[in-house]
C-alpha cells in the first residue's frame, strides 16, 4: 500500500470530510477521493461509506487507520536512524510556529543553528498553534510551536511529543486614555460594562476569551470581531474597545495601548512539539535543544 494513500486515509479519519482532508494535504477533494478509492482497491474492501453529503470510515477503515498510524511511526523512526548513521546534521527541517512566539525565539534559534550546522536548512511557516498541530499530524511539518489552547481535551497525542518552552501571562489591554489604564490590576468583573474587541471564534483565542467572560458571569458586549491581533490593538488604542491578550504580543505593542495585569492571573503554556518517531532524529534534537536554550534566555 502506497504511503501517500495511507496518509490520505489518516487525514480523512482526523478531519472527517474529504474537503477538510484535501485542505490539510494541499490536494483537491477529488484527488483525495481518488487516493481513497485506490486504497480500497488495494485492500479489497470498502474503507469508507457515504452518510448524507459526508463520509465515515467502515470497520475496515478504522482498522487500517490503526495500522497506518503505527506504520508512520516506524517510518519516522527509520528516517531518524538513517539520519543518525549519516553522522551529519544536514537537510531541511520544516518548522510551523504561531506569530507571537515565532518572532521572539525563531530568529536567534535559526541564526545559532545555521552557524553551528551550515548544511542544515530551516523552512519556517507561520501557522496558528492549532493549525501547527494539524500540520505535524499530517507530516506537513517536522516541528510545531504550539500552546495548551491548541491541545483539545481528549485529543489523542500518542504520536506527538511536547517539550515545555515558555509560559505566557494574559493582560487586559485598554487605551492609555482609559480610566482603567492606571489600575495596577483588573479582574474580568471590572470589564463587565466595557465594549470588547475579540478574535473570531475561528481564531485561536476568540472562544477562550468569551468563555472566560462567561465564567465571570456575563456575555462580553463586542463591537469588533477580528481576524487577528492588529485590528484588536487598533480598536483598543483608539479607545473604542478593551480586550485581553497574551503577554507575548506586548513585545510589539503599538502606541496608545496600556497593558494591565489580569487578576487572577491567567497563563498559557507554550511547547515545542514533534512526532515521537522522530525523537532521535539529529535535526529534531539539535533544534529542540537550541530553541529551549533561546526561550530560556529571552523569556526567562
C-alpha positions in Angstrom: 0.0 0.0 0.0 1.4 3.4 -1.0 2.3 5.7 1.9 0.6 8.8 0.3 -2.7 7.0 0.1 -2.4 5.9 3.7 -1.8 9.5 4.7 -4.9 10.5 2.9 -6.8 7.9 4.9 -5.3 9.2 8.1 -6.3 12.8 7.3 -9.8 11.7 6.4 -10.1 10.0 9.7 -8.8 13.1 11.5 -10.7 15.7 9.6 -14.0 13.9 8.9 -14.6 15.2 5.4 -12.9 14.9 2.0 -12.7 18.7 1.7 -11.0 19.2 5.1 -8.6 16.3 4.4 -7.8 17.8 1.0 -7.1 21.2 2.5 -4.7 19.6 5.1 -2.9 17.7 2.4 -2.8 20.6 -0.1 -4.8 18.5 -2.6 -8.1 18.7 -4.3 -11.1 16.8 -2.8 -11.2 14.7 -6.0 -7.6 13.8 -5.6 -8.1 12.6 -2.0 -11.2 10.7 -3.1 -9.2 9.0 -5.9 -6.5 8.1 -3.4 -9.0 6.5 -1.1 -10.6 4.6 -4.0 -7.2 3.3 -5.0 -6.5 2.2 -1.4 -9.8 0.4 -1.3 -8.9 -1.4 -4.4 -5.6 -2.5 -2.9 -7.3 -3.5 0.4 -10.1 -5.4 -1.4 -12.7 -4.0 1.0 -14.7 -0.7 1.4 -12.9 1.7 3.8 -15.5 4.5 3.7 -19.2 4.8 3.3 -21.3 7.8 2.4 -23.5 9.5 5.1 -25.6 12.2 3.5 -23.1 14.6 2.0 -20.2 13.3 4.1 -18.3 10.1 4.6 -17.4 7.9 7.5 -15.0 5.1 8.0 -16.1 1.5 7.9 -14.8 -1.0 10.5 -12.2 -2.0 7.9 -11.3 1.7 7.5 -10.8 2.1 11.3 -8.7 -1.0 11.4 -6.5 0.2 8.6 -6.1 3.6 10.2 -4.6 1.9 13.3 -2.1 0.1 11.1 -1.3 3.2 9.2 -0.6 5.2 12.3 1.8 2.6 13.5 3.5 2.4 10.1 4.0 6.1 10.0 5.8 6.0 13.4 8.0 3.2 12.1 8.9 5.2 9.0 9.7 8.2 11.2 12.0 6.0 13.3 13.6 4.6 10.2 14.3 8.1 8.8 15.7 9.1 12.2 18.1 6.2 12.4 19.3 6.7 8.8 20.0 10.3 9.6 21.9 9.3 12.8 24.1 6.9 10.7 25.0 9.7 8.3 26.7 11.4 11.3 26.0 14.8 9.9 23.4 17.4 10.6 22.2 18.2 7.1 18.9 18.6 5.3 15.8 20.6 5.6 13.8 20.9 8.8 10.3 22.3 8.5 9.0 24.4 11.4 5.5 25.7 12.0 5.1 28.5 14.5 2.4 30.9 15.6 3.4 34.6 15.0 3.9 35.9 18.5 6.3 33.2 19.6 7.9 32.9 16.2 9.0 36.5 16.1 10.6 36.2 19.6 12.5 33.0 19.6 13.0 31.8 16.0 15.4 34.4 14.6 18.0 33.7 17.3 17.4 30.0 17.1 17.8 29.8 13.4 20.9 32.0 13.4 22.6 29.8 16.1 21.8 26.6 14.2 23.0 28.0 10.8 26.3 28.9 12.4 26.7 25.5 14.0 25.4 23.4 11.2 25.9 25.1 7.8 24.2 22.3 5.9 21.0 22.4 8.0 18.2 24.3 6.3 15.2 25.5 8.3 12.0 26.3 6.5 9.5 28.3 8.7 5.8 28.6 8.1 3.7 30.9 10.3 0.6 28.9 11.4 -1.7 29.4 14.3 -1.0 26.8 17.0 -4.0 24.6 16.2 -3.0 24.6 12.5 0.6 23.7 13.5 -0.7 20.6 15.4 -2.6 19.6 12.3 0.4 20.1 10.1 2.5 18.0 12.4 0.0 15.2 12.4 -0.3 15.2 8.6 3.5 15.2 8.1 3.5 18.7 6.6 5.9 19.9 9.2 8.6 18.4 11.4 8.4 20.8 14.3 5.4 22.8 15.6 5.4 25.5 18.3 2.0 25.2 19.9 0.2 26.2 23.1 -2.1 24.4 25.5 -5.2 26.0 23.9 -4.4 24.1 20.7 -4.4 20.8 22.6 -8.1 19.8 22.6 -9.4 17.9 25.6 -9.4 14.2 24.8 -7.2 14.7 21.7 -5.0 11.7 21.0 -1.4 12.8 21.4 0.1 9.3 21.4 2.3 10.0 18.5 3.2 13.6 19.4 5.8 14.6 22.0 5.9 18.0 23.6 8.7 19.9 25.4 7.8 22.9 27.6 9.2 26.1 26.1 7.6 29.1 27.9 4.6 30.4 29.8 2.7 33.4 28.7 0.7 35.6 31.0 -2.6 37.3 29.8 -3.2 41.0 30.2 -6.1 43.4 29.9 -5.5 45.9 27.2 -7.2 49.3 27.2 -6.4 52.7 25.7 -3.8 54.8 27.5 -6.6 57.4 27.9 -9.0 54.9 29.5 -9.8 55.5 33.2 -8.8 51.8 33.9 -5.4 52.2 32.4 -3.9 53.5 35.7 -5.1 50.5 37.7 -2.4 48.1 39.0 -4.6 45.1 38.0 -8.1 44.4 36.7 -10.5 41.4 37.1 -12.9 40.3 34.4 -15.7 41.6 36.6 -14.2 45.1 36.2 -14.8 44.9 32.5 -18.5 43.9 32.6 -19.7 47.2 31.2 -16.9 47.6 28.7 -17.1 47.1 24.9 -14.8 44.4 23.6 -12.7 43.7 20.5 -12.0 39.9 20.3 -10.8 37.4 17.8 -13.4 35.5 15.8 -14.4 32.1 17.1 -12.4 30.6 14.3 -9.2 32.2 15.7 -7.1 30.8 18.4 -8.4 33.0 21.3 -11.9 34.1 20.4 -13.7 31.2 22.2 -11.3 31.2 25.1 -11.9 34.9 25.8 -15.7 34.6 25.6 -15.6 31.5 27.9 -13.5 33.5 30.5 -16.1 36.2 30.5 -19.0 33.8 30.8 -17.3 32.2 33.8 -17.1 35.7 35.3 -20.9 35.9 34.9 -21.5 37.9 31.7 -21.5 37.8 27.9 -19.0 40.3 26.5 -20.5 43.1 24.5 -18.4 43.3 21.3 -18.1 46.0 18.7 -15.3 44.2 16.7 -14.8 40.6 15.8 -11.3 40.5 14.4 -9.3 38.0 12.4 -6.0 38.9 14.1 -4.2 41.0 16.7 -3.6 44.1 14.6 -7.3 45.0 14.4 -7.8 44.3 18.1 -4.8 46.5 19.0 -6.1 49.3 16.7 -9.5 49.3 18.3 -8.0 49.3 21.8 -5.6 52.1 21.0 -8.4 54.2 19.6 -10.4 53.9 22.9 -13.3 52.1 21.1 -12.7 48.7 22.8 -11.0 46.7 25.5 -9.6 43.2 25.3 -7.5 40.6 27.0 -4.5 39.2 25.1 -1.4 37.1 25.6 1.6 38.9 27.0 3.9 37.9 24.1 2.1 40.5 22.0 3.2 43.2 24.4 6.7 43.0 22.9 5.4 44.6 19.7 2.6 46.6 21.1 1.5 49.8 19.2 1.4 53.2 20.8 -1.8 54.1 22.7 -2.3 50.7 24.3 -2.0 50.2 28.1 -1.3 46.7 29.5 -2.8 46.0 32.9 -2.3 42.8 34.8 -5.3 40.4 34.8 -6.5 39.3 38.2 -6.5 36.4 39.0 -3.6 35.6 36.7 -4.3 33.5 33.6 -1.4 31.7 31.8 -1.0 29.7 28.7 1.8 27.1 28.3 3.8 27.1 25.1 5.5 23.9 23.8 7.8 22.7 21.0 6.2 19.6 19.5 7.4 16.9 17.2 6.4 13.3 16.3 7.6 10.7 18.7 9.0 8.6 15.9 11.5 11.4 15.2 12.6 11.9 18.8 16.1 10.7 17.9 16.4 12.5 14.6 19.6 14.6 14.8 17.9 17.6 13.2 15.0 17.5 15.6 17.2 17.0 18.6 19.5 20.0 17.9 16.6 22.2 17.1 14.7 21.4 20.3 17.8 21.9 22.4 18.6 25.2 20.8 15.1 26.7 20.9 14.7 25.7 24.6 18.0 27.5 25.3 16.9 30.5 23.3 13.5 30.7 25.0 15.1 30.4 28.5 17.5 33.3 27.7 14.9 35.6 26.1 11.7 34.8 28.1 13.1 33.5 31.4 
